[in-house]
């Protein structure tokens, strides 16, 4: 009896199993084009899809919107966003009848009048422009790294919150240089979770500060190389490793007393 076909089948099966790790590695390399590229695929993933840092910011801030019948959310009342109203509009609930979980007034702080969404013009470190003890929520995403005196900026944000008000903050961790911001405003800092916690605890009560980070080695390398969130699987983005912080996210509450 000729057993050659069976032998060939077994041999092919062994070869496939032996080659599988190599195939997976080559698949990652083809998908990421690493480590074979010396230049990034794009800037922050622009043109490819959702920048990975913005994907994580969305994941974080989505937790603070109101959910009818479940949670009022922190994005409610009079809300200030730094630079624009993108996240207020995305995650805030609007209704003609003020109430818990409803955004009743939107304000936008921008450094100059070039932004048509700005309702308050000025700097977080210049002459005070924010009314004191006013905002129920302030959203400040990817901003502190552009401000040399970030401690003064945090003090201004704290002063502008109403008692019991909430600051929702994100900062960059592992990232490429923000060249447009560098040329326009400055690009001074990168932050770790430990640094953000200590910075906030110098302004807010320590028990009112909550800090977490998003990212892992794969998403960090992908972000630096200009890949987008759509280039990775959801599970690959979801893994968190504090040794590879793509963004640091924080919630700080102003003492009610």
ChimeraX commands (.cxc) that place a marker at each C-alpha (Angstrom):
marker #1 position 0.00,0.00,0.00 radius 0.5
marker #1 position 1.31,3.43,-0.98 radius 0.5
marker #1 position 1.44,5.62,2.13 radius 0.5
marker #1 position 3.20,8.51,0.42 radius 0.5
marker #1 position 0.13,10.85,0.43 radius 0.5
marker #1 position -0.37,10.24,4.17 radius 0.5
marker #1 position 3.28,10.96,4.89 radius 0.5
marker #1 position 3.08,14.13,2.87 radius 0.5
marker #1 position -0.02,15.25,4.76 radius 0.5
marker #1 position 1.66,14.66,8.12 radius 0.5
marker #1 position 4.78,16.46,6.97 radius 0.5
marker #1 position 2.75,19.45,5.78 radius 0.5
marker #1 position 0.91,19.58,9.11 radius 0.5
marker #1 position 4.18,19.57,11.06 radius 0.5
marker #1 position 5.60,22.26,8.81 radius 0.5
marker #1 position 2.50,24.44,9.26 radius 0.5
marker #1 position 2.65,24.15,13.04 radius 0.5
marker #1 position 6.38,24.88,13.10 radius 0.5
marker #1 position 5.93,27.88,10.82 radius 0.5
marker #1 position 2.99,29.37,12.73 radius 0.5
marker #1 position 5.07,31.56,15.13 radius 0.5
marker #1 position 7.09,32.84,12.19 radius 0.5
marker #1 position 3.91,33.51,10.23 radius 0.5
marker #1 position 2.41,35.46,13.14 radius 0.5
marker #1 position 5.57,37.51,13.50 radius 0.5
marker #1 position 5.65,38.24,9.79 radius 0.5
marker #1 position 1.98,39.18,9.95 radius 0.5
marker #1 position 2.66,41.73,12.66 radius 0.5
marker #1 position 5.64,43.05,10.76 radius 0.5
marker #1 position 3.59,43.41,7.61 radius 0.5
marker #1 position 0.76,45.10,9.46 radius 0.5
marker #1 position 2.96,47.45,11.43 radius 0.5
marker #1 position 5.81,47.64,8.95 radius 0.5
marker #1 position 8.17,47.30,11.89 radius 0.5
marker #1 position 11.04,47.32,12.51 radius 0.5
marker #1 position 11.72,47.86,8.85 radius 0.5
marker #1 position 10.70,51.54,8.61 radius 0.5
marker #1 position 12.85,54.46,9.65 radius 0.5
marker #1 position 10.07,57.01,9.12 radius 0.5
marker #1 position 6.53,57.01,10.52 radius 0.5
marker #1 position 3.64,55.84,8.38 radius 0.5
marker #1 position 1.74,59.07,9.13 radius 0.5
marker #1 position 1.51,61.82,11.74 radius 0.5
marker #1 position -0.53,60.56,14.71 radius 0.5
marker #1 position -2.39,58.16,12.41 radius 0.5
marker #1 position -4.00,61.04,10.54 radius 0.5
marker #1 position -5.50,59.99,7.24 radius 0.5
marker #1 position -5.56,56.33,8.33 radius 0.5
marker #1 position -8.32,56.54,10.91 radius 0.5
marker #1 position -8.65,57.43,14.59 radius 0.5
marker #1 position -5.40,58.46,16.29 radius 0.5
marker #1 position -4.65,55.94,19.03 radius 0.5
marker #1 position -4.40,58.57,21.76 radius 0.5
marker #1 position -7.79,59.99,20.74 radius 0.5
marker #1 position -9.27,56.49,20.80 radius 0.5
marker #1 position -8.17,56.17,24.42 radius 0.5
marker #1 position -9.49,59.63,25.30 radius 0.5
marker #1 position -12.87,58.67,23.85 radius 0.5
marker #1 position -12.84,55.47,25.89 radius 0.5
marker #1 position -12.13,57.43,29.06 radius 0.5
marker #1 position -14.51,60.37,28.68 radius 0.5
marker #1 position -17.40,58.22,27.49 radius 0.5
marker #1 position -17.63,56.91,31.05 radius 0.5
marker #1 position -18.65,60.33,32.37 radius 0.5
marker #1 position -21.65,61.05,30.18 radius 0.5
marker #1 position -25.14,60.65,31.59 radius 0.5
marker #1 position -26.91,57.32,31.13 radius 0.5
marker #1 position -30.66,57.63,31.58 radius 0.5
marker #1 position -31.92,55.58,34.46 radius 0.5
marker #1 position -28.40,54.66,35.54 radius 0.5
marker #1 position -26.00,57.55,36.09 radius 0.5
marker #1 position -26.10,61.34,35.98 radius 0.5
marker #1 position -22.48,61.50,34.82 radius 0.5
marker #1 position -19.86,64.14,35.60 radius 0.5
marker #1 position -20.34,66.01,32.29 radius 0.5
marker #1 position -23.33,68.04,33.43 radius 0.5
marker #1 position -24.38,71.49,34.58 radius 0.5
marker #1 position -22.19,74.35,33.39 radius 0.5
marker #1 position -19.31,72.73,31.52 radius 0.5
marker #1 position -16.06,74.28,30.28 radius 0.5
marker #1 position -13.88,72.64,27.65 radius 0.5
marker #1 position -10.41,73.85,26.78 radius 0.5
marker #1 position -9.87,74.53,23.08 radius 0.5
marker #1 position -13.27,73.50,21.71 radius 0.5
marker #1 position -16.56,71.82,22.56 radius 0.5
marker #1 position -15.98,68.48,20.82 radius 0.5
marker #1 position -16.21,66.27,23.91 radius 0.5
marker #1 position -19.07,68.21,25.50 radius 0.5
marker #1 position -21.13,67.73,22.36 radius 0.5
marker #1 position -20.10,64.12,22.06 radius 0.5
marker #1 position -20.72,62.95,25.60 radius 0.5
marker #1 position -22.91,65.59,27.23 radius 0.5
marker #1 position -26.69,65.27,27.43 radius 0.5
marker #1 position -28.74,68.30,26.40 radius 0.5
marker #1 position -32.34,68.99,27.34 radius 0.5
marker #1 position -34.62,72.00,27.66 radius 0.5
marker #1 position -35.26,71.12,31.29 radius 0.5
marker #1 position -32.20,71.46,33.52 radius 0.5
marker #1 position -31.54,68.50,35.75 radius 0.5
marker #1 position -29.01,65.93,36.82 radius 0.5
marker #1 position -26.90,64.71,33.96 radius 0.5
marker #1 position -27.92,67.58,31.68 radius 0.5
marker #1 position -25.51,70.17,30.31 radius 0.5
marker #1 position -27.11,73.53,30.99 radius 0.5
marker #1 position -24.36,75.82,29.66 radius 0.5
marker #1 position -21.30,75.32,27.49 radius 0.5
marker #1 position -18.17,77.46,27.65 radius 0.5
marker #1 position -14.98,77.14,25.63 radius 0.5
marker #1 position -11.65,78.67,26.62 radius 0.5
marker #1 position -9.24,79.50,23.83 radius 0.5
marker #1 position -6.09,81.56,23.92 radius 0.5
marker #1 position -7.23,83.92,21.15 radius 0.5
marker #1 position -10.29,84.87,19.12 radius 0.5
marker #1 position -9.30,82.71,16.14 radius 0.5
marker #1 position -11.53,79.94,17.49 radius 0.5
marker #1 position -15.18,80.76,16.72 radius 0.5
marker #1 position -16.34,78.37,19.47 radius 0.5
marker #1 position -14.55,80.35,22.17 radius 0.5
marker #1 position -16.80,82.00,24.74 radius 0.5
marker #1 position -13.85,82.97,26.96 radius 0.5
marker #1 position -10.60,84.23,25.45 radius 0.5
marker #1 position -7.39,84.07,27.39 radius 0.5
marker #1 position -4.71,81.85,28.90 radius 0.5
marker #1 position -4.69,79.51,31.87 radius 0.5
marker #1 position -1.45,81.11,33.02 radius 0.5
marker #1 position -2.06,84.76,32.12 radius 0.5
marker #1 position -4.31,87.28,33.85 radius 0.5
marker #1 position -7.31,85.39,35.30 radius 0.5
marker #1 position -10.13,85.08,32.77 radius 0.5
marker #1 position -12.14,82.21,34.24 radius 0.5
marker #1 position -14.82,83.06,36.78 radius 0.5
marker #1 position -14.10,81.54,40.18 radius 0.5
marker #1 position -16.17,78.74,41.73 radius 0.5
marker #1 position -18.34,78.46,38.61 radius 0.5
marker #1 position -18.03,75.28,36.53 radius 0.5
marker #1 position -19.57,71.94,37.44 radius 0.5
marker #1 position -17.20,70.18,35.06 radius 0.5
marker #1 position -14.05,71.13,33.16 radius 0.5
marker #1 position -12.72,68.98,30.31 radius 0.5
marker #1 position -9.04,69.51,29.61 radius 0.5
marker #1 position -7.55,67.07,27.10 radius 0.5
marker #1 position -3.95,66.98,25.82 radius 0.5
marker #1 position -3.27,70.56,26.86 radius 0.5
marker #1 position -0.86,70.68,29.81 radius 0.5
marker #1 position 2.12,69.58,27.71 radius 0.5
marker #1 position 1.75,72.84,25.74 radius 0.5
marker #1 position 1.94,74.99,28.88 radius 0.5
marker #1 position 5.34,75.55,30.44 radius 0.5
marker #1 position 3.90,76.60,33.82 radius 0.5
marker #1 position 1.43,73.72,34.04 radius 0.5
marker #1 position 1.19,74.10,37.83 radius 0.5
marker #1 position -0.29,77.58,37.39 radius 0.5
marker #1 position -2.71,76.14,34.83 radius 0.5
marker #1 position -3.89,73.49,37.30 radius 0.5
marker #1 position -4.41,76.13,39.98 radius 0.5
marker #1 position -6.51,78.17,37.55 radius 0.5
marker #1 position -8.63,75.14,36.67 radius 0.5
marker #1 position -9.14,74.30,40.34 radius 0.5
marker #1 position -10.15,77.88,41.15 radius 0.5
marker #1 position -12.71,77.91,38.31 radius 0.5
marker #1 position -14.49,74.76,39.48 radius 0.5
marker #1 position -17.57,75.09,41.63 radius 0.5
marker #1 position -17.41,73.28,44.98 radius 0.5
marker #1 position -17.91,69.61,44.14 radius 0.5
marker #1 position -17.01,70.28,40.50 radius 0.5
marker #1 position -15.05,67.74,38.48 radius 0.5
marker #1 position -11.91,68.17,36.35 radius 0.5
marker #1 position -11.56,65.53,33.62 radius 0.5
marker #1 position -7.96,65.66,32.44 radius 0.5
marker #1 position -5.82,63.77,29.95 radius 0.5
marker #1 position -2.14,64.23,29.20 radius 0.5
marker #1 position 0.24,62.63,26.69 radius 0.5
marker #1 position 2.65,59.94,27.79 radius 0.5
marker #1 position 4.45,58.13,24.96 radius 0.5
marker #1 position 4.06,60.22,21.83 radius 0.5
marker #1 position 5.95,61.81,18.99 radius 0.5
marker #1 position 6.71,65.53,19.09 radius 0.5
marker #1 position 3.64,67.72,18.64 radius 0.5
marker #1 position 5.28,69.85,15.97 radius 0.5
marker #1 position 2.29,72.05,15.12 radius 0.5
marker #1 position 1.68,72.82,18.79 radius 0.5
marker #1 position 5.40,73.33,19.33 radius 0.5
marker #1 position 5.53,76.00,16.66 radius 0.5
marker #1 position 2.29,77.67,17.78 radius 0.5
marker #1 position 2.08,77.34,21.57 radius 0.5
marker #1 position 4.98,75.18,22.74 radius 0.5
marker #1 position 5.52,71.48,23.34 radius 0.5
marker #1 position 7.16,71.20,26.74 radius 0.5
marker #1 position 6.26,68.06,28.67 radius 0.5
marker #1 position 5.37,64.36,28.71 radius 0.5
marker #1 position 3.75,62.96,31.85 radius 0.5
marker #1 position 3.63,59.68,33.75 radius 0.5
marker #1 position 0.73,58.55,35.87 radius 0.5
marker #1 position 2.81,59.11,39.01 radius 0.5
marker #1 position 3.58,62.68,37.96 radius 0.5
marker #1 position -0.05,63.50,37.18 radius 0.5
marker #1 position -1.18,62.16,40.53 radius 0.5
marker #1 position 1.38,64.22,42.44 radius 0.5
marker #1 position 0.65,67.36,40.38 radius 0.5
marker #1 position -3.06,67.11,41.09 radius 0.5
marker #1 position -2.60,66.27,44.76 radius 0.5
marker #1 position -0.70,69.53,45.15 radius 0.5
marker #1 position -3.89,71.38,44.16 radius 0.5
marker #1 position -6.79,69.05,45.02 radius 0.5
marker #1 position -7.35,66.94,48.12 radius 0.5
marker #1 position -5.49,63.65,47.66 radius 0.5
marker #1 position -8.59,61.55,48.32 radius 0.5
marker #1 position -10.36,63.38,45.47 radius 0.5
marker #1 position -7.78,62.47,42.80 radius 0.5
marker #1 position -8.15,59.39,40.58 radius 0.5
marker #1 position -5.51,58.56,37.95 radius 0.5
marker #1 position -5.22,55.78,35.39 radius 0.5
marker #1 position -3.35,55.17,32.16 radius 0.5
marker #1 position -4.08,53.67,28.77 radius 0.5
marker #1 position -1.69,51.88,26.45 radius 0.5
marker #1 position 0.62,48.91,26.05 radius 0.5
marker #1 position 3.82,48.21,24.15 radius 0.5
marker #1 position 2.01,47.38,20.90 radius 0.5
marker #1 position -0.28,50.42,20.92 radius 0.5
marker #1 position 2.59,52.70,21.99 radius 0.5
marker #1 position 4.88,51.55,19.19 radius 0.5
marker #1 position 2.01,51.72,16.72 radius 0.5
marker #1 position 1.15,55.26,17.80 radius 0.5
marker #1 position 4.73,56.47,17.46 radius 0.5
marker #1 position 4.88,54.94,13.98 radius 0.5
marker #1 position 1.72,56.78,12.93 radius 0.5
marker #1 position -0.71,53.87,12.79 radius 0.5
marker #1 position -4.36,54.39,13.66 radius 0.5
marker #1 position -6.64,52.61,16.10 radius 0.5
marker #1 position -8.26,50.84,13.16 radius 0.5
marker #1 position -4.90,49.17,12.38 radius 0.5
marker #1 position -5.12,47.23,15.66 radius 0.5
marker #1 position -7.68,44.82,17.04 radius 0.5
marker #1 position -9.85,46.04,19.95 radius 0.5
marker #1 position -8.24,43.51,22.29 radius 0.5
marker #1 position -4.79,44.81,21.34 radius 0.5
marker #1 position -5.84,48.34,22.24 radius 0.5
marker #1 position -7.62,47.28,25.43 radius 0.5
marker #1 position -4.60,45.78,27.17 radius 0.5
marker #1 position -3.11,48.17,29.73 radius 0.5
marker #1 position 0.51,48.17,30.83 radius 0.5
marker #1 position 1.66,50.98,33.13 radius 0.5
marker #1 position 5.16,50.63,31.68 radius 0.5
marker #1 position 3.85,51.94,28.35 radius 0.5
marker #1 position 1.47,54.84,29.03 radius 0.5
marker #1 position 0.17,56.35,25.80 radius 0.5
marker #1 position -2.10,58.70,27.72 radius 0.5
marker #1 position -2.65,59.42,31.38 radius 0.5
marker #1 position -6.23,60.20,32.40 radius 0.5
marker #1 position -7.41,61.74,35.64 radius 0.5
marker #1 position -10.52,62.80,37.49 radius 0.5
marker #1 position -10.12,65.37,40.26 radius 0.5
marker #1 position -12.98,66.71,42.38 radius 0.5
marker #1 position -12.91,70.10,44.11 radius 0.5
marker #1 position -13.76,69.81,47.77 radius 0.5
marker #1 position -17.31,70.87,48.54 radius 0.5
marker #1 position -16.24,72.47,51.80 radius 0.5
marker link #1:1,2 radius 0.2
marker link #1:2,3 radius 0.2
marker link #1:3,4 radius 0.2
marker link #1:4,5 radius 0.2
marker link #1:5,6 radius 0.2
marker link #1:6,7 radius 0.2
marker link #1:7,8 radius 0.2
marker link #1:8,9 radius 0.2
marker link #1:9,10 radius 0.2
marker link #1:10,11 radius 0.2
marker link #1:11,12 radius 0.2
marker link #1:12,13 radius 0.2
marker link #1:13,14 radius 0.2
marker link #1:14,15 radius 0.2
marker link #1:15,16 radius 0.2
marker link #1:16,17 radius 0.2
marker link #1:17,18 radius 0.2
marker link #1:18,19 radius 0.2
marker link #1:19,20 radius 0.2
marker link #1:20,21 radius 0.2
marker link #1:21,22 radius 0.2
marker link #1:22,23 radius 0.2
marker link #1:23,24 radius 0.2
marker link #1:24,25 radius 0.2
marker link #1:25,26 radius 0.2
marker link #1:26,27 radius 0.2
marker link #1:27,28 radius 0.2
marker link #1:28,29 radius 0.2
marker link #1:29,30 radius 0.2
marker link #1:30,31 radius 0.2
marker link #1:31,32 radius 0.2
marker link #1:32,33 radius 0.2
marker link #1:33,34 radius 0.2
marker link #1:34,35 radius 0.2
marker link #1:35,36 radius 0.2
marker link #1:36,37 radius 0.2
marker link #1:37,38 radius 0.2
marker link #1:38,39 radius 0.2
marker link #1:39,40 radius 0.2
marker link #1:40,41 radius 0.2
marker link #1:41,42 radius 0.2
marker link #1:42,43 radius 0.2
marker link #1:43,44 radius 0.2
marker link #1:44,45 radius 0.2
marker link #1:45,46 radius 0.2
marker link #1:46,47 radius 0.2
marker link #1:47,48 radius 0.2
marker link #1:48,49 radius 0.2
marker link #1:49,50 radius 0.2
marker link #1:50,51 radius 0.2
marker link #1:51,52 radius 0.2
marker link #1:52,53 radius 0.2
marker link #1:53,54 radius 0.2
marker link #1:54,55 radius 0.2
marker link #1:55,56 radius 0.2
marker link #1:56,57 radius 0.2
marker link #1:57,58 radius 0.2
marker link #1:58,59 radius 0.2
marker link #1:59,60 radius 0.2
marker link #1:60,61 radius 0.2
marker link #1:61,62 radius 0.2
marker link #1:62,63 radius 0.2
marker link #1:63,64 radius 0.2
marker link #1:64,65 radius 0.2
marker link #1:65,66 radius 0.2
marker link #1:66,67 radius 0.2
marker link #1:67,68 radius 0.2
marker link #1:68,69 radius 0.2
marker link #1:69,70 radius 0.2
marker link #1:70,71 radius 0.2
marker link #1:71,72 radius 0.2
marker link #1:72,73 radius 0.2
marker link #1:73,74 radius 0.2
marker link #1:74,75 radius 0.2
marker link #1:75,76 radius 0.2
marker link #1:76,77 radius 0.2
marker link #1:77,78 radius 0.2
marker link #1:78,79 radius 0.2
marker link #1:79,80 radius 0.2
marker link #1:80,81 radius 0.2
marker link #1:81,82 radius 0.2
marker link #1:82,83 radius 0.2
marker link #1:83,84 radius 0.2
marker link #1:84,85 radius 0.2
marker link #1:85,86 radius 0.2
marker link #1:86,87 radius 0.2
marker link #1:87,88 radius 0.2
marker link #1:88,89 radius 0.2
marker link #1:89,90 radius 0.2
marker link #1:90,91 radius 0.2
marker link #1:91,92 radius 0.2
marker link #1:92,93 radius 0.2
marker link #1:93,94 radius 0.2
marker link #1:94,95 radius 0.2
marker link #1:95,96 radius 0.2
marker link #1:96,97 radius 0.2
marker link #1:97,98 radius 0.2
marker link #1:98,99 radius 0.2
marker link #1:99,100 radius 0.2
marker link #1:100,101 radius 0.2
marker link #1:101,102 radius 0.2
marker link #1:102,103 radius 0.2
marker link #1:103,104 radius 0.2
marker link #1:104,105 radius 0.2
marker link #1:105,106 radius 0.2
marker link #1:106,107 radius 0.2
marker link #1:107,108 radius 0.2
marker link #1:108,109 radius 0.2
marker link #1:109,110 radius 0.2
marker link #1:110,111 radius 0.2
marker link #1:111,112 radius 0.2
marker link #1:112,113 radius 0.2
marker link #1:113,114 radius 0.2
marker link #1:114,115 radius 0.2
marker link #1:115,116 radius 0.2
marker link #1:116,117 radius 0.2
marker link #1:117,118 radius 0.2
marker link #1:118,119 radius 0.2
marker link #1:119,120 radius 0.2
marker link #1:120,121 radius 0.2
marker link #1:121,122 radius 0.2
marker link #1:122,123 radius 0.2
marker link #1:123,124 radius 0.2
marker link #1:124,125 radius 0.2
marker link #1:125,126 radius 0.2
marker link #1:126,127 radius 0.2
marker link #1:127,128 radius 0.2
marker link #1:128,129 radius 0.2
marker link #1:129,130 radius 0.2
marker link #1:130,131 radius 0.2
marker link #1:131,132 radius 0.2
marker link #1:132,133 radius 0.2
marker link #1:133,134 radius 0.2
marker link #1:134,135 radius 0.2
marker link #1:135,136 radius 0.2
marker link #1:136,137 radius 0.2
marker link #1:137,138 radius 0.2
marker link #1:138,139 radius 0.2
marker link #1:139,140 radius 0.2
marker link #1:140,141 radius 0.2
marker link #1:141,142 radius 0.2
marker link #1:142,143 radius 0.2
marker link #1:143,144 radius 0.2
marker link #1:144,145 radius 0.2
marker link #1:145,146 radius 0.2
marker link #1:146,147 radius 0.2
marker link #1:147,148 radius 0.2
marker link #1:148,149 radius 0.2
marker link #1:149,150 radius 0.2
marker link #1:150,151 radius 0.2
marker link #1:151,152 radius 0.2
marker link #1:152,153 radius 0.2
marker link #1:153,154 radius 0.2
marker link #1:154,155 radius 0.2
marker link #1:155,156 radius 0.2
marker link #1:156,157 radius 0.2
marker link #1:157,158 radius 0.2
marker link #1:158,159 radius 0.2
marker link #1:159,160 radius 0.2
marker link #1:160,161 radius 0.2
marker link #1:161,162 radius 0.2
marker link #1:162,163 radius 0.2
marker link #1:163,164 radius 0.2
marker link #1:164,165 radius 0.2
marker link #1:165,166 radius 0.2
marker link #1:166,167 radius 0.2
marker link #1:167,168 radius 0.2
marker link #1:168,169 radius 0.2
marker link #1:169,170 radius 0.2
marker link #1:170,171 radius 0.2
marker link #1:171,172 radius 0.2
marker link #1:172,173 radius 0.2
marker link #1:173,174 radius 0.2
marker link #1:174,175 radius 0.2
marker link #1:175,176 radius 0.2
marker link #1:176,177 radius 0.2
marker link #1:177,178 radius 0.2
marker link #1:178,179 radius 0.2
marker link #1:179,180 radius 0.2
marker link #1:180,181 radius 0.2
marker link #1:181,182 radius 0.2
marker link #1:182,183 radius 0.2
marker link #1:183,184 radius 0.2
marker link #1:184,185 radius 0.2
marker link #1:185,186 radius 0.2
marker link #1:186,187 radius 0.2
marker link #1:187,188 radius 0.2
marker link #1:188,189 radius 0.2
marker link #1:189,190 radius 0.2
marker link #1:190,191 radius 0.2
marker link #1:191,192 radius 0.2
marker link #1:192,193 radius 0.2
marker link #1:193,194 radius 0.2
marker link #1:194,195 radius 0.2
marker link #1:195,196 radius 0.2
marker link #1:196,197 radius 0.2
marker link #1:197,198 radius 0.2
marker link #1:198,199 radius 0.2
marker link #1:199,200 radius 0.2
marker link #1:200,201 radius 0.2
marker link #1:201,202 radius 0.2
marker link #1:202,203 radius 0.2
marker link #1:203,204 radius 0.2
marker link #1:204,205 radius 0.2
marker link #1:205,206 radius 0.2
marker link #1:206,207 radius 0.2
marker link #1:207,208 radius 0.2
marker link #1:208,209 radius 0.2
marker link #1:209,210 radius 0.2
marker link #1:210,211 radius 0.2
marker link #1:211,212 radius 0.2
marker link #1:212,213 radius 0.2
marker link #1:213,214 radius 0.2
marker link #1:214,215 radius 0.2
marker link #1:215,216 radius 0.2
marker link #1:216,217 radius 0.2
marker link #1:217,218 radius 0.2
marker link #1:218,219 radius 0.2
marker link #1:219,220 radius 0.2
marker link #1:220,221 radius 0.2
marker link #1:221,222 radius 0.2
marker link #1:222,223 radius 0.2
marker link #1:223,224 radius 0.2
marker link #1:224,225 radius 0.2
marker link #1:225,226 radius 0.2
marker link #1:226,227 radius 0.2
marker link #1:227,228 radius 0.2
marker link #1:228,229 radius 0.2
marker link #1:229,230 radius 0.2
marker link #1:230,231 radius 0.2
marker link #1:231,232 radius 0.2
marker link #1:232,233 radius 0.2
marker link #1:233,234 radius 0.2
marker link #1:234,235 radius 0.2
marker link #1:235,236 radius 0.2
marker link #1:236,237 radius 0.2
marker link #1:237,238 radius 0.2
marker link #1:238,239 radius 0.2
marker link #1:239,240 radius 0.2
marker link #1:240,241 radius 0.2
marker link #1:241,242 radius 0.2
marker link #1:242,243 radius 0.2
marker link #1:243,244 radius 0.2
marker link #1:244,245 radius 0.2
marker link #1:245,246 radius 0.2
marker link #1:246,247 radius 0.2
marker link #1:247,248 radius 0.2
marker link #1:248,249 radius 0.2
marker link #1:249,250 radius 0.2
marker link #1:250,251 radius 0.2
marker link #1:251,252 radius 0.2
marker link #1:252,253 radius 0.2
marker link #1:253,254 radius 0.2
marker link #1:254,255 radius 0.2
marker link #1:255,256 radius 0.2
marker link #1:256,257 radius 0.2
view
